[in-house]
Amino acid sequence: MEENKKQYLSLLSEIIAKEIVVLGPDMAILKAHSVDGLIVDNNGNVTDITGFVADAVKKLVDAYVELSGQATKNIIDSIFEKYPQIRRVG
């Protein structure tokens, strides 16, 4: 697997992990499962991405922001700081 994809998998899994703390595991993982292009296991780990990875990231972030607003946006922004090579879309 290419290194860039591994970074996206880590980024997305970390976003889900933070949302598990905020929303609880059932809601956070259910929402992640609903995002087209993400393959998420029952623990909230992203195991694969189909389609454009940037689209999957945007869809996941948008889904969580829709649920819990600014708090989620702040959490996600702090996660993106750890992945400077990945540009945030939207």
C-alpha positions in Angstrom: 0.0 0.0 0.0 1.4 3.4 -0.9 2.5 5.6 2.0 0.1 8.4 1.2 -2.9 6.1 1.4 -1.6 4.8 4.8 -1.5 8.4 6.1 -5.1 8.9 5.0 -6.2 5.7 6.7 -4.5 6.9 9.9 -6.0 10.3 9.6 -9.5 9.0 9.1 -9.2 6.4 11.9 -7.9 9.1 14.3 -10.9 11.4 13.4 -13.3 8.5 14.1 -11.5 7.8 17.4 -11.9 11.4 18.5 -15.6 11.4 17.5 -16.1 8.1 19.5 -15.1 10.2 22.6 -17.5 13.0 21.6 -20.5 11.2 20.3 -20.0 7.7 21.7 -19.0 4.6 19.8 -22.4 3.6 18.4 -23.1 7.0 16.8 -19.6 7.8 15.7 -19.0 4.4 14.0 -22.5 4.3 12.5 -21.9 7.7 10.9 -18.5 6.6 9.6 -20.1 3.5 8.1 -22.6 5.7 6.2 -19.8 7.6 4.4 -19.4 6.5 0.8 -15.9 5.4 0.0 -14.9 4.4 3.5 -14.5 0.8 4.7 -14.6 1.0 8.5 -14.4 -2.0 10.9 -16.6 -2.3 14.0 -13.9 -0.7 16.1 -13.8 2.5 14.0 -10.6 1.8 12.1 -10.6 2.7 8.5 -9.3 -0.3 6.6 -9.7 0.9 3.0 -10.8 3.9 0.9 -12.5 3.5 -2.4 -12.7 6.4 -4.9 -11.0 9.7 -4.2 -9.5 9.9 -0.8 -10.0 13.6 -0.5 -13.7 13.2 -1.1 -14.0 10.5 1.6 -12.2 12.8 4.1 -14.5 15.7 3.3 -17.6 13.6 3.6 -16.5 12.2 6.9 -15.7 15.6 8.3 -18.9 17.1 7.0 -20.9 14.3 8.5 -19.4 14.8 12.0 -19.6 18.6 11.8 -23.3 18.3 10.9 -23.8 16.3 14.1 -21.9 18.3 16.6 -20.8 21.6 15.0 -17.9 23.7 16.1 -16.6 21.3 18.7 -16.0 18.7 16.1 -14.5 21.2 13.7 -11.9 22.2 16.4 -11.1 18.6 17.2 -10.6 17.8 13.5 -8.5 20.9 12.8 -6.1 19.8 15.6 -5.8 16.3 14.0 -5.0 17.8 10.6 -2.1 19.7 12.1 -0.4 16.3 12.7 -0.7 15.5 9.0 0.9 18.6 7.2 1.3 16.6 4.0 -2.4 16.1 3.7 -4.3 19.2 2.6 -7.8 19.7 4.0 -10.5 20.1 1.4 -13.5 22.3 2.4 
